[in-house]
Amino acid sequence: MFSRSYTNLVDLANGNLSALDYGGGGGGGGGGNGAGGRPPRARRMQRTMTTPGTLAELDEERAGSVTSDVPSSLASDRLIVVANTLPVRCERRPDGRGWSFCWDEDSLLLHLRDGLPDDMEVLYVGSLRADVPSAEQDDVAQALLDRFRCVPAFLPKDVLDRFYHGFCKQTLWPLFHYMLPFTSDHGGRFDRSQWEAYVLANKLFSQRVIEVLNPEDDYIWIHDYHLLALPSFLRRRFNRLRIGFFLHSPFPSSELYRSLPVRDEILKSLLNCDLIGFHTFDYARHFLSCCSRMLGIEYQSKRGYIGLDYFGRTVGIKIMPVGINMTQLQSQIRLPDLEWRVAELRKQFDGKTVMLGVDDMDIFKGINLKVLAFEQMLRTHPKWQRKAVLVQIANPRGGGGKDLEEIQAEIDESCRRINAQFSRPGYVPVVIINRALSSVERMAYYTVAECVVVTAVRDGMNLTPYEYIVCRQGFPDLDGSGDDGPRRKSMLVVSEFIGCSPSLSGAIRVNPWNIDTTAEAMNESIALSENEKQLRHEKHYRYVSSHDVAYWSKSYIHDLERSCRDHFRRRCWGIGLGFGFRVVALDRNFKKLTVDSIVTDYKNSKSRVILLDYDGTLVPQTTINRTPNESVVKIMNALCDDKKNVVFIVSGRGRDSLEKWFSPCQDLGIAAEHGYFMRWTRDEQWQLNNQCSEFGWMQMAKPVMNLYTEATDGSYIETKESALVWHHQDADPGFGSSQAKEMLDHLESVLANEPVCVKSGQQIVEVKPQGVSKGFVAEKILSTLTENKRQADFVLCIGDDRSDEDMFEGIADIMRRSIVDPQTSLYACTVGQKPSKAKYYLDDTNDVLNMLEALADASEETDSQEDAEEITSIPDPE
């Protein structure tokens, strides 16, 4: 059993696999040789050596630059495709000595190569569909690498059971198909040990990838929900690795996804990718909604591309449904076996209209609903009795469960009832084929079917309609149409809950839960005129033939390359533990402000200006009590006591609060409400930094804000002396953001002729007089000192939010305009590692206070030295 102490998975994410007892020893991950362990490898797979660079002061495993001084032994621009299973068939030889391998021609992973550049090498990493004994794993791995460019990941059996049959199939797969675990028999209840096995399996996959990885030249393309944790392990090791992910299943709405206990861990892992792909916009929209509601990350759309800003990295969102392999299908259509099979089926269903269903036998394919709809069609449209036949191919799937058994029993009972009622000599209305068919057999059924019906209640993509359309395009010698040309027509009835539905605009879309409307759609599909069927078929065939698997992979790789274009131009840091790990990508000139460097410049300066934001800078944003503690007041007084210093609190807060909190600080300057009110010392009167003294616009803006406040639960209005602020951080994230955009437009329209500006910020909409900003405050303070012959030669500016960016930008402009000394030491510093116009950062408020305290100590030290020098300079009276 796994230890329950690894709830936060820090040890797993740090690579401490030895702390887990998963039986069977090292498996594929390099465990020890203790009791029950696997024997040491006789020969290891050759790996590409890399030399990680150091970008920040991180622990050994997190120091993950992708820089390498060793040239790659493989071709540049290589793609490593990682999936749960390799596109290879593997079986034991008849004599029991060794294994035989061949490509799996039905695997999507194999055919995605068709869309890649000719000079791009493809390497596959995944598991085998076979239980290879430990003693043979090295030989199998070497053979697969040499002959197929495949790297197998061998998982210990108990890890595999809990990873694949446990967490993947009992938790993720039902949830992603909209099934909640209301009872232990309905959906999979979350099991911590299965989750830990899932993480461990992803860790083992990452080790196999790293063994053959050249992080400078390789692209990584991860596939499907089995490997959602893999991006975190790879990104932790190599900060600038180029990682793409494609989800082949649906992604559930946020209301369902939020029920998953490890929801944040999975989202954060996926955000370690550079590009995340989905089949449809619905799936992408659900993912983006989860990021917004659970992580507070909003997406932006620019020039047709959707992206999420995640700690300075832009995570791209790709929406592109996968296609079929046209070349493979067209070559199979020419197989000689197909002609006689089609002839046999035409003879079997002579004079009948065949409606076809091809589905895996699972609880989400809606086969039972399809059969009921067909029964309803026969009842309401008797003309199809003795003519219409439903052929349902039900591919058996591994596993089972009570739900599947109940659905199979319902299907069997419905078929018996329909056949008992409507069968006649030579006519059986429902034909169920409960076995897997070869591709040629399946295409023969496609060729004779007038209509394909897909009634899945939830499915990721479902390529059955695509295959059917290509087969119906047909060839003259297969459809019996003679020299006049092939009969190119087809009809589709598809569920609106499958991924291919939006792409098939000529199909009849149905809600499969509505039996009556599905029955009417089935009737319509076979009753339409021949011309209409042909027009719809031609439209579908143009799309399917042009949007094949090669088009899909080519488009994805192109966007992945575009998403990774700036990787080596930016400076990266890895921060956080476990699944909280993320990479911060920032400008190369952006660095942490060190105490030693600033203290040196501080001591050497003669006229200093220190501008400090309040919330998030001197006190944490998360604290409820925002009153400054004694330590903050003491540091402010110590800095103000130094006659070389001019210290200002520059805040968006009202002047009453700031005046009350800092009343003990006599020489502290305060700029309240972003600088609308300003005073240089406690004893001075407040000055207005704006000529606008008329606030009639508030009477116009407030009714509009009240309207949105009443309509948006959790929002409220903050009324300042010079501004109105609408807050929606406690409202529903999606609705609050939507209302904020509407309010912004509404207020801009209402206040178009007023001397105010309307701005949106971090979960706020603010209306304030024009020209009021922290940047203006900085300029005024520094200009005033210059006028008074105290030109600053040291400027320190610290803040944490968007309003402080005006201050950072303002002091940079001041340097260019020579308002300060040309040799001025300028320190613009943001709080937190995030994109900013500042050149420096400090991690949090504790760092800020520690740095300010060091400056205060330097002032006291300088004063003591100057006093000592004065004493020594006094002449001896003798």
ABEGO torsion letter per residue (X at the ends): XBBAAAAAGAAAAAGBAAABBAEGEAEAAGBBABBGBBBBBABBBBBBBBBBBBABBBBAAABABABBABBBABBBGBBBBBBABBABBBBBBAAGBEBBBBBBAABAAAAAAAABBAABBBBBBEBBABBBBAAAAAAAAAAAAAAAGBBBBBBBAAAAAAAAABAAAAAAAAAAAGBBBABAABEBBBBAAAAAAAAAAAAAAAAAAAAABBAAABBBBBBEAAAAAAAAAAAAABAABBBBBBBABBBBBAAAAAABAAAAAAAAAAAABABBBBABAAAAAAAAAAAAAAAGBBBBBBGGBBBBBBGGBBBBBBBBBBBBBAAAAAAAAABAAAAAAAAAAAAAABGBBBBBBBBBBBAAAGAAAAAAAAAAAAAABAAABGABBBBBBBBBBBEBEAAAAAAAAAAAAAAAAAAAAABBBGBBABBBBBBBBBAAAAAAAAAABABBBBABABBAAGAAAAAAAAAAAEBAAAAGAEAAEBBBBBBBBBBAABAAAAABAABBBBBAABAAAAAAAAAAAAABBAAAAAAAAAAAAAAAAABBAAAAAAAAAAAAAAAAAAAAABBBBBBEBEAABBBBBBBAABBBBBAAAAAAAAAABABBBBBBBABGAABBAABABABBBAAAAAAAAAAAABAABBBBBBBABBAAAAAAAAAABAABBBBBGGGABBBABAABBBBBABABABAAAAAAAAAAAAAAAAABBGBBBBBBAABBBBBAAABBAAAAAAAAAAAAAAAAAAAAABBBBBBBBBGBBBBBBBGBBAAAAAAAAAAAAAAAGABBABBBBBBABAAAAAAAAAAAAAAAAGABBAABBBBBBBBEBBBBABABBBABAAAAAAAAAAAAAAAAAAAAAAAAAAAAABBBAX
